[in-house]
């Protein structure tokens, strides 16, 4: 029944394969299923209805090749699929007779749906020469030819043999195979079809002759049900195509009661174990002490055991400045054998050795050593999850930690060496901290804002504090400059004729260490060391100086811009008393500006009359000090009578 139905679908598929790719196909027009026929010349148009004399009717396409997908099955035309009438024979609806009994019509099934997953399987045994082999001159190879009924494609798979020494697996990928010249009674330049396997024990594919020896039971039943002769014998039992015995014979599948198997051998054990223990890892802390051997050392590791697949992963623990390359892992995640017998032989992988016993969670115990590829790792601790797992899931909980962490060793600290006088101190200390010294950093914003701020003092030697003072040192004068941008000091000596001293630069511009500090102490003189009450004594490079006076900018900065602190009002009054020629003229000038005789004049009139009455005009600071003294309430008027009485009393 099923085999005959498949054959009918197959015959219709072969008729449809000669049509164009767009129409007349037995499989969907998708990538991988489009096979062009280079010898096709006829391209009929598919149709299921026609209009004749204005009346629509269904037509039979028995003489035309119509795609079953494009035919409307409800018309009950004679071009429908074949079916089994119950007598064991496959019959087709003949002529153009229309079946009107809907109960007798079968359900339409497309060929690509009915033939999907149906394959014919043949076994081919070959014996070929092996000139590269030293012992055996011939090599036996077994192939499985898989014929897909849905699209006439063929795939060849070579059955694997243990220790064969050559590549195995897929020998030829699935595709439509061109028919070799003279290899069949059918037309040349076409593809290999189902009929090339009928009543034959050999088939030629790409010049290689495959001798067919046997087939599976489904293939034999398919040929027998459709009346096609088969020249190969049928296998009673299926053969495992993945692994074959070294002798060349296939290992037969023996039925085993899975209920009697252990958990590790039962089907689905790995999946069940993965779902149960996924992302659950046992963590141990290990140490490898190899200091007894030459160039040995003591190293620390983290051992991770993955419960889902019984794999081990060993990570290295790196300390600070230990001098080793930071390799992350000692052993990548893998199953590790209990005994290590060295590297495998050339051409032999770990999968070829099946009698190995691998490390499991039962072999990991705190306080015991574990052999990891020849290294005896001592497990001295584990985390809380690991202890909880052994307490709940096993009968042997993990013991306590067996190794106390080593004591912290205090290493002596290296102090900065003293300055020896070569180069600057910043360069010397930079070479102590770094092999390649870096230049000293500076505050660019500070230099930009304070670049033009310079404090200056007039100074002389303090001969009382000098250990060896010369007879003319008390007569020498200096200009001390302090630069706010970089906290540097320079000293200049104005040249004096016939003084016996050249003059010029007494100290180049640089930073000066504070007096009394050691050479390796980075304590530098700042503005607070020079902004002292005048006259003041300071030491600059072990030379005692007396600061006599400063310029006006320094004086303003030191007194925070206060005019009263800069000038004395008595000094201004004394200067006016000396430069004033006529007091009566000054009084008449004030009275002219005060016609109402109030005794007060405005500030502008006060300054104008005063500047006209004196011989030497007052400076801006002197005028501001004078106005600030006489206009204490900041009302903009000055009592000129009190001012004149003060000048007359001088």
GIKA-V893127 format. One record per residue. RES is the residue in one letter. PHI is phi in degrees with one decimal (* if undefined). PSI is psi as a letter, one per 20 degrees, with the letter a starting at -180 (NA if undefined). Layout:
res->{RES RES}
phi->{PHI PHI}
psi->{PSI PSI}
This chain:
res->{X X X X X X X X X X X X X X X X X X X X X X X X X X X X X X X X X X X X X X X X X X X X X X X X X X X X X X X X X X X X X X X X X X X X X X X X X X X X X X X X X X X X X X X X X X X X X X X X X X X X X X X X X X X X X X X X X X X X X X X X X X X X X X X X X X X X X X X X X X X X X X X X X X X X X X X X X X X X X X X X X X X X X X X X X X X X X X X X X X X X X X X X X X X X X X X X X X X X X X X X X X X X X X X X X X X X X X X X X X X X X X X X X X X X X X X X X X X X X X X X X X X X X X X X X X X X X X X X X X X X X X X X X X X X X X X X X X X X X X X X X X X X X X X X X X X X X X X X X X X X X X X X X X X X X X X X X X X X X X X X X X X X X X X X X X X X X X X X X X X X X X X X X X X X X X X X X X X X X X X X X X X X X X X X X X X X X X X X X X X X X X X X X X X X X X X X X X X X X X X X X X X X X X X X X X X X X X X X X X X X X X X X X X X X X X X X X X X X X X X X X X X X X X X X X X X X X X X X X X X X X X X X X X X X X X X X X X X X X X X X X X X X X X X X X X X X X X X X X X X X X X X X X X X X X X X X X X X X X X X X X X X X X X X X X X X X X X X X X X X X X X X X X X X X X X X X X X X X X X X X X X X X X X X X X X X X X X X X X X X X X X X X X X X X X X X X X X X X X X X X X X X X X X X X X X X X X X X X X X X X X X X X X X X X X X X X X X X X X X X X X X X X X X X X X X}
phi->{* -67.6 -65.4 -66.9 -64.5 -63.5 -65.4 -64.0 -63.8 -65.6 -63.4 -66.5 -61.9 -65.8 -69.9 -77.7 -68.5 -85.8 -84.7 -69.4 -62.2 -77.9 -132.0 69.5 -108.7 -88.4 -124.9 -60.5 -79.8 -126.0 -59.1 96.8 -119.1 -97.8 -124.8 -81.1 -103.0 -71.6 -100.4 -72.7 -124.1 -107.8 -126.9 -72.3 -94.9 -86.7 -155.5 -119.4 -129.9 -149.1 -109.8 -129.5 56.1 79.6 -116.6 -82.5 -148.5 -85.9 -121.6 -90.5 -111.5 -64.3 -87.5 -117.6 -97.8 -116.3 -68.6 -60.1 -70.0 -91.8 -90.6 -86.2 -71.0 -69.0 -77.9 56.7 -75.1 -77.0 -90.4 -76.5 -68.9 -73.3 -149.9 -95.5 -85.2 100.0 -93.2 88.7 -113.0 -94.1 -126.8 -120.9 -75.6 -96.5 63.9 -115.9 -72.0 -101.6 -87.3 -101.3 -85.6 -69.6 -70.9 -88.0 -82.6 -81.3 -71.0 -70.1 -126.0 -62.8 -67.0 -69.9 -84.1 -74.0 -95.8 -66.2 81.5 -97.7 -130.5 -104.4 -123.1 -121.6 -108.5 -126.6 -107.9 -125.0 -124.6 -127.5 -72.2 -128.0 -67.4 -82.6 -79.3 -92.1 -98.0 -102.7 -85.3 -126.0 -128.6 -98.2 -130.0 -120.7 -119.4 -116.4 -94.7 -110.8 -107.1 -90.2 -70.1 -72.2 -139.9 60.0 -96.6 -129.0 -130.0 -118.1 -122.2 -89.5 -70.4 -77.6 -124.1 -66.9 56.9 -78.2 88.5 -143.8 -67.0 -136.3 114.1 -71.8 -86.8 -142.6 -70.9 -71.5 -168.9 -82.0 -98.4 -65.8 -78.4 -71.5 -70.2 74.9 -91.9 -151.9 -80.8 -85.1 -61.5 -80.6 56.5 -116.9 -99.8 -65.0 -122.0 -64.2 -74.0 -73.6 -99.1 -80.9 51.4 -150.2 -114.9 -154.4 -146.0 -104.7 -128.0 53.7 81.4 -104.1 -89.6 -104.0 -92.8 -82.6 -111.5 -159.9 -144.3 -86.1 -68.4 -63.8 -64.3 -63.4 -65.8 -63.7 -67.0 -67.6 -69.0 -102.6 71.2 -101.0 -70.7 -129.7 -96.0 -114.1 -86.3 -99.8 -83.7 -77.0 -123.4 -72.4 -114.5 -74.6 -86.0 -83.3 -134.7 -122.1 -72.6 -61.7 -76.1 103.6 -90.5 -73.8 -82.1 -77.2 -80.6 -105.9 -70.5 -127.6 -76.8 -68.6 -68.8 -88.0 -81.1 -75.8 -62.5 -72.7 -101.4 -79.0 -63.8 84.6 -66.6 -64.7 -66.2 -63.9 -69.1 -65.4 -66.5 -85.5 -116.8 -65.1 63.2 -111.2 -128.2 -90.3 -119.7 -120.7 -114.9 -127.9 -136.8 -120.8 -99.9 -119.4 -75.4 -75.6 -86.2 -66.8 59.6 -77.3 -152.3 -105.7 -122.7 -116.4 -138.0 -118.8 -104.8 -108.2 -113.6 -90.7 -72.2 -70.7 -134.5 57.3 -103.7 -112.9 -138.1 -119.2 -105.5 -92.9 -100.4 -109.6 -99.0 -76.5 55.1 -84.1 83.1 -113.3 -68.3 -78.8 -71.1 -74.6 -131.3 -87.0 -135.3 -72.0 -63.5 -168.4 -81.1 -113.9 -69.9 -69.6 -113.8 -107.1 -110.8 96.6 -73.4 -72.7 -69.0 -65.7 86.6 -115.3 -101.9 -67.4 -72.4 -74.0 -99.8 -99.9 -97.3 -82.9 -106.4 -100.9 -69.7 -119.6 -67.0 -72.5 -89.0 -99.0 -133.1 -67.8 97.1 -114.5 -96.4 -123.0 -83.7 -115.0 51.0 93.3 -100.1 -89.5 -91.4 -92.2 -84.7 -109.7 -164.0 -152.2 -86.8 -67.7 -62.8 -64.2 -64.2 -65.6 -64.5 -70.0 -74.4 -95.5 -96.2 -128.6 -99.1 -130.9 -66.9 -75.1 -72.3 -72.6 -60.8 -108.7 -123.5 -82.2 -56.7 -65.2 -69.2 -74.5 -90.5 -87.1 -89.8 -65.1 -87.6 -88.9 -92.5 -68.7 -72.5 -71.1 -73.9 -103.7 102.0 -93.8 69.2 -85.0 -68.6 -64.6 -65.7 -66.7 -73.9 -68.7 -70.2 -77.7 -88.0 -134.0 -69.5 -110.3 -63.0 -104.7 -66.3 -67.9 -80.3 -139.2 -87.4 -67.3 -66.2 -65.8 -64.9 -69.7 -81.0 -108.0 -66.1 -99.3 -92.8 -132.4 -98.9 -132.0 -133.1 -96.8 -136.9 -143.5 -71.3 -91.8 -67.3 -70.5 -102.0 -84.5 -72.3 -133.4 -94.2 -81.1 -67.3 -105.2 -67.9 -71.0 -89.2 -78.8 -123.2 -136.9 -115.6 -97.6 -116.9 -118.1 -102.7 -72.5 -63.0 -130.7 58.2 -107.8 -130.8 -133.6 -126.1 -122.7 -109.9 -63.1 -69.7 -123.9 -66.4 58.5 -92.8 89.4 -120.2 -67.6 81.6 100.8 -74.5 -94.2 -146.4 -67.4 -71.1 -165.0 -78.3 -117.7 -75.0 -64.3 -70.8 94.3 -94.4 -73.7 -68.0 -87.7 -88.1 -87.6 -115.4 -111.4 -68.8 -122.8 -66.8 -66.6 -77.3 -107.7 -83.2 -113.0 -67.4 -90.4 -74.9 -131.8 -108.8 -136.9 -110.3 -127.1 55.8 67.4 -103.6 -79.8 -123.0 -112.0 -81.0 -85.9 -152.4 -129.8 -76.9 -66.6 -61.9 -66.8 -66.0 -61.8 -63.9 -67.9 -97.7 58.3 77.7 -77.3 -71.8 -62.5 -78.0 -82.1 -123.0 -97.1 -66.4 -65.9 -65.3 -68.4 -63.6 -65.5 -66.3 -68.5 -63.8 -77.3 -87.3 -80.9 -87.4 -141.9 -74.6 -65.3 -63.3 -66.1 -68.4 -61.7 -64.0 -67.5 -68.4 -64.6 -79.8 -124.8 -67.2 -87.8 56.7 -88.0 86.3 -132.5 -128.4 -72.7 -62.3 -62.4 -68.0 -63.4 -67.1 -65.6 -67.1 -68.0 -68.1 -78.3 -87.7 -95.1 -79.9 -111.5 -67.5 -79.4 -79.8 -65.2 -66.1 -68.3 -65.5 -64.9 -67.1 -68.9 -66.7 -64.1 -78.4 -90.7 -114.9 -70.2 -82.8 53.8 -96.4 88.1 -129.7 -126.9 -75.8 -70.9 -66.5 -63.5 -65.5 -68.0 -63.9 -66.4 -69.1 -69.2 -77.7 -70.9}
psi->{f h g h h h h g h g g h g h h i i i r r h h r k q i q q n r p i j o o q o i j p h p n q p p q i q q p p k j p p q q q p k h i q o p p h h i p o h i i k r i k r q q r p j i j j q p q q p q b k p p p i o h h i p q p p o q h h h h i p j o q p p q p p p q o q q n h i q h g p i q p p q p q o o o o o h h j k q p p p p p p q p p k h j r q r c o h p r p r p p q p q p j i r i r q r k a q p a h i i j p l q j q q p o l i p p p o p h r r r h g g g h g g h h j k p q p j q r p p h q q p o i g p r q h i i q q p q p p p q o i h i q r h h i q p j g g g h h g h h j p k o p p p q p r q o o k i h r p k r r o q q r p o p o o h h j k q q p o q q p p r p k i j q p m p h q g p r o r p p q h p o k a q q r p i p r h h h o i k q p q p r i h i o p p i r q p o n l i p n p o o i r r r h h g g h g h h h i r j n q p r r q i p p q q q p p o q q p p r p q q p i i p a r h g h g h h i h h q h o q q q p q q o h h g h h h k h j o p p q q p r r q n i h j p h n p r h j h i i q q q o p p p p h g j l r p q p p o p p p p k i i p h a b p h p q o r q p q q p i q r h i p m o q p a h h i h m r p q q q p q p o l j p p q o o g r r r h g h g g g h j k j p h h h g q p h h h g h h h h h g i p h o h h h h g h g h h h i m h i l i j q q q g g h g g g h g h h h q h o q q r g h h g h h g g h g i m h i l i j q p n h g h g h h g h h i NA}
